[in-house]
Amino acid sequence: MAVTIKDVAKKAGVSPSTVSRVLSNHPRISKETALKVKGIMNEMGYHSNIMARSLVSNKTYTLGMILPRPAEELFQNHFFAENIRGITTQASRNGYDVLMTTGSSESDEMEAITRLVKGRRVDGIILLQSRKYDPIIAFLQEQQFPFVLIGRYEDDPTVLCVDNDNIQAAFDATSHLIAQGHTRIGFVSGPPSLSVSQDRLQGYKQALIDHQLDMKPEWIVEGEFLQESGYRAMSFFMGLPERPTALVVIDDVVSFGIMRGLTELGYNVPEDLNIIGFNNISLTELSTPPLSSIDIGIYQLGYMASQLLIKRIQGETISQARTIVPHRLMIRESSLYTKSKRS
């Protein structure tokens, strides 16, 4: 016979309503009581009936997640895997499942979001990318539906979001290259529609301005967060009559594409070009040479986004709209200046 809430409550010496509150992670339940009740649930083999809980509480105990376009980015870029790991870890600890959806176009994404929201299939939404004039955000605001953005939404500073100080992070990366003696520094960006691309470009430019260095338009290249974008950027840079001696790159995966392109052209890092990327994914230490990178706390971004969304769903007060995850400069061989053997 299946174990019920009443069975758990009797053994724990609490009321059935207390057990229900433990299941819903009610903030008024003490940590000690929650641990005691959960321990007895495990001991008795109790599993909550999600359908019954949903009918009583009018909640699905599910978070929705919108995956980025294009789909190649999701599978080729380690940022999203680590980000999702943080989201699902925090969600699971609070008794929530995660439902992921995507679309091949903006209209497909909007259709998917509409199904989730109007069908009440999830209690809240996490958006993994911040874009200018995002119709999805406008829709969620219109519906007054709980959501959290990973990134910064410049069109509305009241949007609940988890982000890095990307301007300062890019400023620090560029300043590091300047400290290595570089005066010709390029920037490989992501899509200009994304706030992360705009902010990191701004930080790069500000560092050059503060150090009174040239900022040439041809030293700034835009692309996607894919290795192929880095490969194409490298081919462009090496064809310039006056090329940069160092690069700040929007993403580690893009940096790997640059390093691959350099190797094929017979150049070396760091002898012929210094590089620093962003994200500090696990492969940066294994690349040849090891890649310098800005650690932006990818796991923490996802974990905190999930945490904030659950607090919003549960009606808790959130004191500030924007939460900043600190960044760290991880210096490795790729950005340690070695005098080039080439003119």
TORLOTI-696223 format. One record per residue (C-alpha): residue in one letter; x negated, y, z negated. Coordinates in nm, 4 decimals, padded with zeros to 6 digits, always signed. Layout:
 aa        X        Y        Z
  A        X        Y        Z
...
//
This chain:
 aa        X        Y        Z
  M +00.0000 +00.0000 +00.0000
  A -00.1342 +00.3446 +00.0945
  V -00.2718 +00.5682 -00.1821
  T -00.0601 +00.8818 -00.2311
  I -00.1237 +01.2292 -00.3724
  K +00.0715 +01.1259 -00.6841
  D -00.1641 +00.8294 -00.7356
  V -00.4683 +01.0568 -00.7117
  A -00.3112 +01.3173 -00.9418
  K -00.2276 +01.0568 -01.2081
  K -00.5810 +00.9183 -01.2188
  A -00.7360 +01.2670 -01.2151
  G -00.5057 +01.3904 -01.4878
  V -00.3800 +01.6817 -01.2810
  S -00.0559 +01.7722 -01.1089
  P +00.0203 +01.6679 -00.7476
  S +00.0261 +02.0389 -00.6553
  T -00.3348 +02.0695 -00.7790
  V -00.4370 +01.7831 -00.5518
  S -00.2623 +01.9571 -00.2624
  R -00.4518 +02.2778 -00.3382
  V -00.7812 +02.0870 -00.3435
  L -00.6962 +01.9462 +00.0004
  S -00.6309 +02.2967 +00.1346
  N -00.9462 +02.4410 -00.0313
  H -00.7386 +02.6869 -00.2314
  P -00.9655 +02.9609 -00.3750
  R -00.8038 +02.9440 -00.7208
  I -00.9076 +02.5823 -00.7760
  S -01.2321 +02.5635 -00.9740
  K -01.5353 +02.3917 -00.8254
  E -01.5383 +02.1387 -01.1104
  T -01.1737 +02.0398 -01.0526
  A -01.2228 +02.0158 -00.6777
  L -01.5282 +01.7893 -00.7165
  K -01.3445 +01.5687 -00.9671
  V -01.0366 +01.5290 -00.7482
  K -01.2402 +01.4678 -00.4304
  G -01.4467 +01.2071 -00.6129
  I -01.1315 +01.0200 -00.7149
  M -00.9954 +01.0462 -00.3588
  N -01.3113 +00.8771 -00.2293
  E -01.2987 +00.6184 -00.5066
  M -00.9349 +00.5314 -00.4319
  G -00.9748 +00.5466 -00.0549
  Y -00.7241 +00.8279 -00.0152
  H -00.6881 +00.9913 +00.3285
  S -00.4629 +01.2933 +00.3689
  N -00.1809 +01.2796 +00.6215
  I -00.2679 +01.5699 +00.8504
  M +00.0746 +01.5727 +01.0122
  A +00.2448 +01.5963 +00.6728
  R +00.0064 +01.8669 +00.5544
  S +00.0717 +02.0662 +00.8705
  L +00.4485 +02.0464 +00.8277
  V +00.4301 +02.1611 +00.4655
  S +00.1690 +02.4365 +00.5081
  N +00.2484 +02.5395 +00.8679
  K -00.1231 +02.4969 +00.9439
  T -00.3076 +02.2632 +01.1799
  Y -00.6392 +02.2611 +00.9877
  T -00.8069 +02.2952 +01.3255
  L -01.0311 +02.5700 +01.4619
  G -01.0416 +02.6439 +01.8346
  M -01.3681 +02.7185 +02.0125
  I -01.4085 +02.8745 +02.3560
  L -01.7154 +02.7396 +02.5341
  P -01.9096 +02.9706 +02.7688
  R -01.9107 +02.9898 +03.1449
  P -02.0789 +02.8671 +03.3542
  A -02.0640 +02.5131 +03.2153
  E -02.4316 +02.4549 +03.3051
  E -02.5332 +02.6969 +03.0309
  L -02.3665 +02.4839 +02.7664
  F -02.5576 +02.1694 +02.8585
  Q -02.8902 +02.3277 +02.9543
  N -02.9262 +02.5782 +02.6716
  H -03.0047 +02.4513 +02.3211
  F -02.8555 +02.7685 +02.1682
  F -02.5002 +02.6431 +02.2114
  A -02.5673 +02.2948 +02.0717
  E -02.7208 +02.4380 +01.7534
  N -02.4524 +02.7050 +01.7291
  I -02.1767 +02.4429 +01.7544
  R -02.3542 +02.2291 +01.4925
  G -02.3318 +02.5186 +01.2468
  I -01.9631 +02.5762 +01.3264
  T -01.8604 +02.2119 +01.2908
  T -02.0642 +02.1550 +00.9725
  Q -01.8931 +02.4396 +00.7881
  A -01.5509 +02.3495 +00.9290
  S -01.5843 +01.9863 +00.8212
  R -01.6868 +02.0850 +00.4687
  N -01.3629 +02.2802 +00.4404
  G -01.1401 +02.0070 +00.5809
  Y -01.1038 +02.1548 +00.9303
  D -01.1492 +01.9893 +01.2678
  V -01.2754 +02.1754 +01.5757
  L -01.1057 +02.1742 +01.9149
  M -01.3238 +02.2900 +02.2042
  T -01.1982 +02.4253 +02.5352
  T -01.3392 +02.6106 +02.8347
  G -01.2528 +02.7259 +03.1860
  S -01.4317 +02.7690 +03.5159
  S -01.3002 +03.1252 +03.5499
  E -01.1658 +03.4087 +03.3367
  S -00.8083 +03.3176 +03.4268
  D -00.8704 +02.9521 +03.3305
  E -01.0066 +03.0650 +02.9941
  M -00.7057 +03.2866 +02.9345
  E -00.4724 +03.0006 +03.0191
  A -00.6534 +02.7716 +02.7750
  I -00.6402 +03.0322 +02.4981
  T -00.2716 +03.0937 +02.5592
  R -00.1973 +02.7197 +02.5235
  L -00.3881 +02.7038 +02.1933
  V -00.2309 +03.0160 +02.0456
  K +00.1274 +02.9951 +02.1726
  G +00.1388 +02.6205 +02.1095
  R +00.0041 +02.6710 +01.7557
  R -00.2505 +02.3989 +01.8177
  V -00.5185 +02.5770 +01.6105
  D -00.5254 +02.8129 +01.3128
  G -00.7975 +03.0388 +01.4492
  I -01.0424 +03.0889 +01.7354
  I -01.4234 +03.1236 +01.7538
  L -01.5639 +03.2995 +02.0615
  L -01.9275 +03.2133 +02.1420
  Q -02.0044 +03.5084 +02.3714
  S -01.9342 +03.8804 +02.3587
  R -01.8385 +04.0457 +02.6883
  K -01.7344 +04.4004 +02.7696
  Y -01.3600 +04.4642 +02.8029
  D -01.2849 +04.1015 +02.7140
  P -00.9159 +04.0265 +02.7912
  I -00.9245 +03.7277 +02.5551
  I -01.0034 +03.9533 +02.2599
  A -00.7291 +04.1941 +02.3666
  F -00.4844 +03.8999 +02.3816
  L -00.5831 +03.7659 +02.0381
  Q -00.5474 +04.1126 +01.8873
  E -00.2060 +04.1556 +02.0468
  Q -00.0945 +03.8199 +01.9039
  Q -00.2489 +03.9084 +01.5644
  F -00.4160 +03.5693 +01.5753
  P -00.7231 +03.5024 +01.3543
  F -01.0519 +03.4958 +01.5443
  V -01.4234 +03.5528 +01.4946
  L -01.6744 +03.6583 +01.7582
  I -02.0386 +03.5517 +01.7680
  G -02.1916 +03.8725 +01.8994
  R -02.0985 +04.2409 +01.8960
  Y -01.7861 +04.3814 +02.0579
  E -01.8693 +04.7384 +02.1515
  D -01.5124 +04.8249 +02.2521
  D -01.3809 +04.7780 +01.8976
  P -01.6085 +04.7867 +01.5897
  T -01.3284 +04.6455 +01.3711
  V -01.3462 +04.3024 +01.5390
  L -01.4638 +04.0372 +01.2914
  C -01.8015 +03.9161 +01.4142
  V -02.1313 +03.7506 +01.3217
  D -02.4351 +03.8881 +01.5000
  N -02.8053 +03.9717 +01.4888
  D -02.9525 +04.3183 +01.5079
  N -03.0522 +04.2481 +01.8667
  I -03.1767 +04.6021 +01.9277
  Q -03.4250 +04.5733 +01.6407
  A -03.5174 +04.2158 +01.7366
  A -03.6119 +04.3178 +02.0928
  F -03.7910 +04.6254 +01.9570
  D -03.9987 +04.3971 +01.7325
  A -04.0767 +04.1561 +02.0170
  T -04.1893 +04.4390 +02.2465
  S -04.3900 +04.6056 +01.9691
  H -04.5729 +04.2774 +01.9098
  L -04.6839 +04.2700 +02.2747
  I -04.7890 +04.6347 +02.2546
  A -04.9961 +04.5515 +01.9457
  Q -05.1716 +04.2862 +02.1571
  G -05.2919 +04.5656 +02.3863
  H -05.0357 +04.5413 +02.6669
  T -04.9222 +04.8570 +02.8450
  R -04.7353 +04.6916 +03.1345
  I -04.4478 +04.4985 +02.9794
  G -04.1490 +04.3590 +03.1675
  F -03.8087 +04.2371 +03.0519
  V -03.6078 +03.9401 +03.1769
  S -03.2435 +03.9986 +03.0829
  G -02.9191 +03.8032 +03.0853
  P -02.5909 +03.9061 +03.2525
  P -02.5378 +04.2828 +03.1997
  S -02.1752 +04.2241 +03.0970
  L -02.2885 +04.0603 +02.7707
  S -02.3543 +04.2793 +02.4665
  V -02.6580 +04.0701 +02.3715
  S -02.8198 +04.1597 +02.7067
  Q -02.7454 +04.5298 +02.6603
  D -02.8724 +04.5403 +02.3017
  R -03.1976 +04.3568 +02.3693
  L -03.2653 +04.5713 +02.6745
  Q -03.2084 +04.8811 +02.4611
  G -03.4540 +04.7586 +02.1973
  Y -03.7159 +04.6855 +02.4641
  K -03.6767 +05.0314 +02.6156
  Q -03.6902 +05.2032 +02.2765
  A -04.0202 +05.0348 +02.1909
  L -04.1738 +05.1539 +02.5198
  I -04.0438 +05.5079 +02.4621
  D -04.1771 +05.5193 +02.1060
  H -04.5201 +05.4093 +02.2261
  Q -04.5100 +05.6410 +02.5314
  L -04.5483 +05.3581 +02.7814
  D -04.4213 +05.3353 +03.1392
  M -04.0806 +05.1775 +03.1921
  K -04.0451 +05.0800 +03.5562
  P -03.7082 +04.9598 +03.6928
  E -03.8773 +04.6822 +03.8927
  W -04.0118 +04.5354 +03.5683
  I -03.6553 +04.4599 +03.4505
  V -03.4842 +04.1549 +03.6049
  E -03.1321 +04.0257 +03.5299
  G -03.0147 +03.6654 +03.5471
  E -02.8332 +03.3870 +03.3631
  F -02.9364 +03.2011 +03.0474
  L -03.0827 +02.9217 +03.2591
  Q -03.4325 +02.7940 +03.3315
  E -03.3779 +02.8613 +03.7021
  S -03.3289 +03.2332 +03.6315
  G -03.6738 +03.2460 +03.4740
  Y -03.8253 +03.0635 +03.7678
  R -03.6737 +03.3142 +04.0129
  A -03.7797 +03.6092 +03.7976
  M -04.1385 +03.4878 +03.7956
  S -04.1474 +03.4621 +04.1736
  F -04.0255 +03.8224 +04.1914
  F -04.2756 +03.9580 +03.9384
  M -04.5764 +03.7905 +04.0985
  G -04.4859 +03.9519 +04.4304
  L -04.5094 +04.3060 +04.2920
  P -04.8122 +04.5195 +04.3792
  E -04.8399 +04.6155 +04.0122
  R -04.6984 +04.3432 +03.7931
  P -04.6491 +04.3250 +03.4154
  T -04.9115 +04.1607 +03.1975
  A -04.6505 +04.0569 +02.9400
  L -04.2788 +03.9761 +02.9309
  V -04.0001 +03.9939 +02.6757
  V -03.7532 +03.7229 +02.7791
  I -03.3857 +03.7114 +02.6755
  D -03.3879 +03.3380 +02.5963
  D -03.6389 +03.0560 +02.5382
  V -03.4905 +02.8404 +02.8138
  V -03.5440 +03.1261 +03.0617
  S -03.9031 +03.1525 +02.9319
  F -03.9620 +02.7866 +03.0193
  G -03.8577 +02.8619 +03.3766
  I -04.1096 +03.1463 +03.3910
  M -04.3867 +02.9230 +03.2588
  R -04.2999 +02.6557 +03.5156
  G -04.3129 +02.9123 +03.7954
  L -04.6497 +03.0426 +03.6771
  T -04.7984 +02.6938 +03.6670
  E -04.6859 +02.6228 +04.0233
  L -04.8460 +02.9482 +04.1386
  G -05.1755 +02.8603 +03.9698
  Y -05.1515 +03.1049 +03.6794
  N -05.1798 +03.0379 +03.3083
  V -05.0174 +03.1539 +02.9845
  P -05.1510 +03.3433 +02.7939
  E -05.4588 +03.4136 +03.0093
  D -05.2637 +03.5693 +03.2969
  L -04.9361 +03.6585 +03.1280
  N -04.8117 +03.6857 +02.7691
  I -04.4530 +03.5789 +02.6940
  I -04.2184 +03.6057 +02.3986
  G -03.8645 +03.4657 +02.4073
  F -03.5557 +03.4525 +02.1864
  N -03.3813 +03.1799 +01.9805
  N -03.6814 +02.9757 +01.8587
  I -03.5313 +02.6455 +01.9709
  S -03.7144 +02.3267 +01.8711
  L -03.8869 +02.2910 +02.2102
  T -04.0806 +02.6188 +02.1667
  E -04.3399 +02.4470 +01.9471
  L -04.3737 +02.1589 +02.1946
  S -04.4226 +02.3644 +02.5122
  T -04.7652 +02.4192 +02.6692
  P -04.8718 +02.6587 +02.5351
  P -04.6413 +02.6876 +02.2305
  L -04.3947 +02.9711 +02.2942
  S -04.3658 +03.2789 +02.0726
  S -04.0022 +03.3512 +01.9978
  I -03.7591 +03.5536 +01.7896
  D -03.5791 +03.3199 +01.5498
  I -03.2212 +03.4522 +01.5337
  G -03.0819 +03.1843 +01.2993
  I -02.8648 +03.0041 +01.5551
  Y -02.7273 +02.7504 +01.3081
  Q -02.6482 +03.0268 +01.0570
  L -02.4592 +03.2264 +01.3217
  G -02.2248 +02.9334 +01.3823
  Y -02.1982 +02.8378 +01.0157
  M -02.1082 +03.1901 +00.9046
  A -01.8630 +03.2389 +01.1923
  S -01.6774 +02.9257 +01.0845
  Q -01.6882 +03.0335 +00.7204
  L -01.5498 +03.3795 +00.7942
  L -01.2724 +03.2447 +01.0151
  I -01.1545 +03.0028 +00.7462
  K -01.1532 +03.2869 +00.4925
  R -00.9449 +03.4967 +00.7332
  I -00.7025 +03.2060 +00.7900
  Q -00.6652 +03.1553 +00.4155
  G -00.5897 +03.5242 +00.3636
  E -00.9058 +03.6115 +00.1733
  T -01.0331 +03.9696 +00.1811
  I -01.3370 +04.0258 +00.4047
  S -01.5204 +04.3440 +00.3069
  Q -01.6951 +04.4177 +00.6374
  A -01.6185 +04.3409 +00.9990
  R -01.9755 +04.2718 +01.1106
  T -02.2077 +04.0231 +00.9407
  I -02.5750 +04.0390 +01.0397
  V -02.7971 +03.7299 +01.0377
  P -03.1662 +03.8320 +00.9926
  H -03.4245 +03.7533 +01.2617
  R -03.7887 +03.6458 +01.2325
  L -04.0828 +03.6916 +01.4660
  M -04.2463 +03.3521 +01.5316
  I -04.5894 +03.4119 +01.6825
  R -04.7481 +03.1319 +01.8814
  E -05.0102 +03.0996 +02.1551
  S -04.8000 +03.2324 +02.4464
  S -04.8142 +03.5933 +02.3225
  L -05.1665 +03.6039 +02.1822
  Y -05.3581 +03.8193 +02.4262
  T -05.6420 +03.6610 +02.6248
  K -05.8210 +03.8822 +02.8777
  S -05.7104 +03.7748 +03.2248
  K -05.9645 +03.6235 +03.4615
  R -05.7579 +03.7759 +03.7445
  S -05.7490 +04.1420 +03.8389
//
